[in-house]
Amino acid sequence: MSWQTVVGLEIHAQMATRSKMFCSCRRETGLDPNHNICPVCTGWPGALPVINEAAVRCAIRAAICLDCTIQRESRFDRKNYFYPDLPKGYQISQFYRPYALGGAISFEREDATADRLPLVRIHMEEDAGKSIHASDGTSRIDLNRCSSPLLEIVTEPLGMSGIEAASCVRSLRHLLRWVGVSDGDMEKGNLRCDVNVSVRPDASAELGTRTELKNLNSFVSIQRSVEVESKRQIEVLEKGGTIRQETRLWDQDLEVTEEMRSKEDSPDYRYFPEPDLPVIVIEQQDIDRERQSLPELPAERYRELVDDLGLDPKEALPILARRENCEFFAALLEAGLSATSASNWFRGEVLRHLNDRSERIDQYPLAAEAIAVVVKAVEEDRISVGKGREILQQALDEQRDPNEILSESGEQISDESALVGWITTVLSENPEAVNKIKSGDSKPMGFLMGQVMKASSGQAHPRLAQDLLQKMIEQD
């Protein structure tokens, strides 16, 4: 029998606000455990929550970008469950009246066709704390994350592969990062995903029983867990068994899913309206304000790079990886570089520097204008490509202005008499290499060119020097 895998996603994206959802504590990762807490986010009796307006505006931006219908009135509810990392014994969420309905995530299928994963809803909620399990069998609770502002984005079920499920989450993360809604750092827990998996015969329209895979925090985990869980379900069904609705954990090292607990339904959480918070009213002017503040979206920038500037689609992708990348690339263009040149140096040097230094583009110390001056010197044949790269690397290592280093470096020397002098010296000092070249072995040519560059302190024009070197050997 041929089977189809059906996937539904519940994506939790921490919003990029300065403070938490219902208190003034900083929303920050990497702090010492239980350092960034207060009576509100730790659930002290009598402490009252206050809605963070910046989080609501972030939520509106996300709903606009995902083509959702924003509800004029929404409200918060209490979701009751008892985990050690939830000090109040309930989570403030939205259930009965979420702020946004419908919409879709655009993503790419395995065959490179575009598709859309429909959304059920988006709602706002607070994050829970974090349980830390030690190797000695003990567990500790870090409440720093409590009350951080979350968006939960709930999708409809759709037939797709594990690769396509990961593509959906990747596409959403890219969009949320682009418009400043979420940092999207999965390794820091800023974006996590619960994946609901079921299988059904290809000819069937009826959905199978689903299992939920909890807290997947990498694209690889999403892809492989869907593939492994769907395979497990197919094997159970083909042996005459049944699938239980349950929550399962993903073991990335062993690449297996393991039973965790039976899957709760909404009645199990005993939702009721949050009595300490008012109804949220979102006016049309609030939506218009956020819509007008949005930057150009990735699809629009893609068309500009590929259609207007003529870049290859593969070249456009790393530029579009972050909005800040696009802005830096635009600054290179404004500084007078062609699209091709800006793309080559941005992808070849700037991104390499960022990778080597484990930095983002907004932390990059070199200005686009300074880089453009060095690139122009290369294009005007005043310095070599290698020298240009060397200047940029030196500027980073020494925390100096590239233009200052450029002015100290001196320009390429194209004067033939100077080149002849250096080449003559090198040929006279290396007769064995010259004889090998004359006998048909071209390998020593690279060595001789290196010696010419060394003799000229790197200032000989490489192409002219190589042409002249070849000519002088042939004439000798």
N, C-alpha and C positions, 0 to 999 in steps of 0.2 A: 504494500500500500504506500502511496505517496502522501507525505505529510507537509503541512504548512506551519511554520512557527509564527505565533502572534505575540506582539510585544506591546505593553503599555508602560509608560514612564511616569514616575513621580520625581520631579527634579527639585531639589532644595538649593536655592541660590541665596547666599548671604549678601544683603545689600550693602553697598559701599558708602555707608554713612559714618560720620565721626563718632556718634554716640549710639547707644543701644536702642531697642524698639520702645521700651517703656520706662527707661530711666536715663540718667545723664552719664552713666559710666562709659568710658571709652570703648569703642568696638575695635579691638586690637588683638592680633595673634602674637605668639612668641613670648608672652609674659610668664613670670613665675606663677605656678598654680595658685588659684584663689587670691590673686593680687588685685584683680580688677572687678570687684563686686561691691554690692551695697544692699541695704535691707529690701529694696524692691526686687532686684533680680535674684535674691536668695530666698524670697518668700517669707520675710518676717511678718508676724501678725500685725495688722494695722497699716502696713506699708502699701500705698496706693500707686498703681501704674498711671503714666501719662503718655499719650500717643506722640511719637516722634514725627513731626510734620515732614522732615526731610526724607524719611523712609516712605511715607505715603506718596511723595512726589516721585521718588525712584520707582515705586510700584506703578504709578501712572505711565511713566516713560516706557517701562517694560511692556505694559498692556498695549500701548500705541504701536510699538514696533512689532508686536506679534498679532496685530489686527484683531484684538479682542474688543468686545462690547463692554465698556466701562459702566458699571451700575452707579446711578446717582447716589443711592443710599446703600451702605453696607454696614455690617457691625461685627464685633468680635464675640467669640464663644469660648467656653471652657471645655477643653478636651481632657477628660479625667483618666489618668492611668498612673501607676505607681512604679517608678524606676528610681534607683538611687541618684541618677543625675538630674532628676526633676524635683527640686526641693519643695515646690509648692504642692506637689501631688496632682497638678493639672498644668496643661499648656494653654496659653492664650492663643487661639487660632481663629479661623473663620470657617464656618461650616454651613449654616443655614442661609447666610446672605453674603457670599464672597463679593469682592469688589469688581471682578472681571470674569466674563464668560466667553466661551468660544475662542476663536483665533486659530493659529496654526504655526508649526515650526517648519520652515523650508529646509530640505536636506537633499543629499544626492544619493541615489541608489547605486548599487554595485556596478550597474551597467552604464553609469555616468548620466543617467536621466534624472531630471529634477522632479521632486515630489514634495508633498506637504503632509505633515502629521497633524491631524486635527487635535485641538485642545478641548478639554471639558471646561476648565476653569483655571484661574490663578487666584490664590488667596495669600494674604499676609499672615504671618505668625511669628512667634518668638522661638529662638533656638533653645535646645536643652544644653546641659553641661556635658562633660566628657568623662567616661569611665576609663581608667588606666589600669590595666591588668599586668601585674608583675610576674616574673618567672617563678617567684617563690610561692605563688598561689594566692597572694593577697591582691586586693583591688583598692584603688584610691579614686577619689572624685575631684575633678578640677571644674569649678563653677564659673571660670572666666567667661565662657561662651554663653552662659545663661542670659536670655533675653536679647541676644543679638538679633537684628531684624532679618527675617527670612521671607523669601517668596517661595511658595510651593506651586509648581507648574504641573498640572495633571493632564495627561493626554488621553485620548481615546485609544483603544487597542487597534493595532494595524499589523497586517502581515509584513514581516521584515526579517532580515538576517541579523546576526550579531554585529556584523560590520556596519549595517545600516542603522542599527540602534545606537552604536557609538557615533556614527555620523550625525544623527539627530542631536545628541548631547553636545558634540563638538560645535555644530552650527549654532545652537542656542548659546553656548558659552561665548563664542565669538561675538554674537550680537549683543549680549549683555555687557561684555567688556567694552565693546565699541561705543556704546551710548552711556557708559559710566554708571550702569546700574549695579554691577557686581565685579569684584576683583577676579572671580572665577578660578582661583588657585586651588585646584583639586587636592594637591598634596598638603595644603594647610586646612582642608575641610571647608573651604569657602563655597564649594559646589559639590554636592553629593547626589547620588541617584539611587532610588529604589526602582527595580525593574520587575514588572509582572510578566511572567512567561506562561504561555499555554500552547498546545498543539492541537491541530484538527486535521482530518482528512482533507485533501485538496478539494474534493467535490462538495464538502460540507460548508454551509453558511453559519452553522451554530458554533459558538465559541466553546473551547474546552475549559476544563477546570484550571484555574491559574494558581501558580505559586509566586511568592514575592521574594526577590533577592534583595537584601537590605544593605544600604550604605556602601554602595560601590563608588570608589573615589579615583578611578582612572579609566581611560578609554579602553585600555587592554582588558581590564576587569569586566567592563560592560560587555565587550565583544565576546570574550571567552566564556563568561558565565552564561550568557544566552545560548551559545552553541552547546555547552556541556549540559545545561538543564533541559533544553529541548530534546537532546539526544537521550537523556535519562527518561524523560516522560514517554518518548516514542517506544523505548525498550519496555517500559512497564505496560503500556497499552497493548503492544504486540504480543505480550505474554499473557494477556487476559486480565491484567490488574487494573486498578483504578487510581486516579491521581487525587490526592487529598489537597484541599485548600489550606496552605500552610506558609509560614515564613521560613525561608532557608538562608543559611549563611554561605558565602563563597570563600573557599580556601584557595587562594591564588597559588600557593606553593604546590599543593597536591592537585590542583585543577579539578576539584569536585565541589558539589553543593551538598550541604549537610542540614538536616532538619533542626530547626531552632525552636519553633512553637507553632501551635495552630494559629491560623490567620484570623485576626480580629475583624469584625464588621463594625460599621458606625454605631449600632446600638450598644456595643461593648464599651464604648468610650463615654457614654452618658453625657452627650453634649447638652449644654444649656447656655443661654445668653450670658455674656460676661457682665455682671452687675456694676462693675467699677469703671466701665468705659462707655462713652456716649456713642451714638450712631455717627458714622463717618459720612459726611455729605461732600460729594465731589461735583463741583459746578462745571459747566462747559468752559468757563474762563480758566479754570485750573487745567483742564485738558488742553486748551489752546495754548496756554503758556508753556507747558511741557513740550508740546508738538513743535512750537516755534524755536525752542532752545535745542532741539535735536540736531546733531551734526548730519552731514551727508551720510547715508547708510552705505554699508559695504557694497551692495549691488550697484549703486550709482557710481561709487569710486571705481569699481571694477570696469564698468563701461568706459569711464574716462581714460583709465590706464591702457586698456586693450584697444578700444575703438578709436579714441581720439589721439592718444600718444603712440599707439602702434606697438606696445610691449607684447611679448609672448605671454599667453595666459600663465605659464609656469613661472615666469619672472614676476608676474603681478601678485602671486599668492603670498610670498614672504613679505612683500610690502604691505599687503592687506591684513597681515596677521594681527596687527593692533592699529588702532586709530593713530597712536603716537608715531608709529612707523610711517604711516601715510603723510603725517604732518611734516616729519623730518625729510621725507622724499620730496614733498612740495617745496620745502625750503631750499633744497639743492637745486630744484628747477628755477626758483626765484633768484638764486645766486648766479644764474646764467648757464648752467649745465644742460646739455641735451637730455632727453628722456632716456636714451640708450646709455649714455655715460653715467647719468645719475643712478640708473638701475644697476649697472655693473659695479660701481664703487660702493653703493649702499649694500648690495647683497654680498659682494666679495670682501669688503673690508669692514664696514660698520657692523654688520651682523656677526662677522667673525670675532671682532673685538668684544661685542656684547656676550657672545658665547664663552669666550676665553675668560672674561671677567665676571660671568654669572650676573649680568646686569640687564635691566630693561632700558629701552631707548630714552626714557625720561631721566635716567641717571647718567647718560652718556656725557662726558665732559667736553667733547669737541663740538664746536658749533658748525652747522651746515655751511655757513659762509666761509669759514676757515678751510674746511675740507675742499670746497669748490676752488679756492685759490690754488691749492696744491694740484688738484686735478687739471686745472687750466694750464698750469706749468708743464704738466705731462703732455697735454694735447698740443701745446705750442712747441713741443720738442725741446723745451729748455731743461727738463730733467727726464730721466727714464721712468718707466712704470715701477720698476723695482725701487728706485730712489723715492718715488712718491709714497709707496707703501712703507718704506723705511722711515720717512719723515712722520707719517701719521702714527706709527707705532712708537717712535721716540717721543712724540708729543704726549702720548698717553702715559708712557713709562716715567717721563720726567715732569709730567703735569705742566707742560709749556704750550705756548701758542704755536701751531704748525707754521704760521707765516714767519715767525721769528727764526725757526729752524731752517726754513726754506731760504731765507735771506743769508744765513750763515753757510749754507751748503754749497753755494756756487752752482752755476748752470752747466749743462752738458757742453762739452767742447767739440765743435764740428770742424774746426780748422784742420785742413788736410795735412799741413806741414807738422802740426803738433801730433796728429794721429800717426803719421809716418815715423816720427821720432820714437814714439813708444813702441810701435810694432817692430821697428828695426831692432831695438834693444831686446825685445822678447824673442824674436827669431834667432838672434845671435846667441842667446843664452840657452836655447832649447833646440839644438840641431837634431836630436833623436826624434822629437815629436814632429819636426818638419819633414824628416825623411819618411816617417810612417804615413803621413798624409799624402806625400808624393807617390807612395807605393799603393795607395788606394784605401788606406785605413783612415776613416774620417773621425774616429773617436777622439784623437788628441786635439781636435779643433776647439772643443769646449774648454779644455785645459788652457790652451793658448789664449783664448778670449778672456778667461779668468785672469791670466797674467797681465794682459793689456789693461783690464779694468783696475787691477791692483796697482800697476805702474802709474796709471792716471789718477789714482785716488778716487776711482769711481766716476770720474767726470767725462771720460771718453764717450762719445755718442755710440751706443751699442751697435745699432744697425750699420752706420757708416764705417765703424771700426771693423766689424765682421766682414763687410764687403771688401774693404781695403786689405784686410789680413789675407783673405782668400786670393785676392788678385796678386799680392806680393809673393805669396808662396808659389803660385802658378808661374810667375815671371822669373823666379829665382833659378 
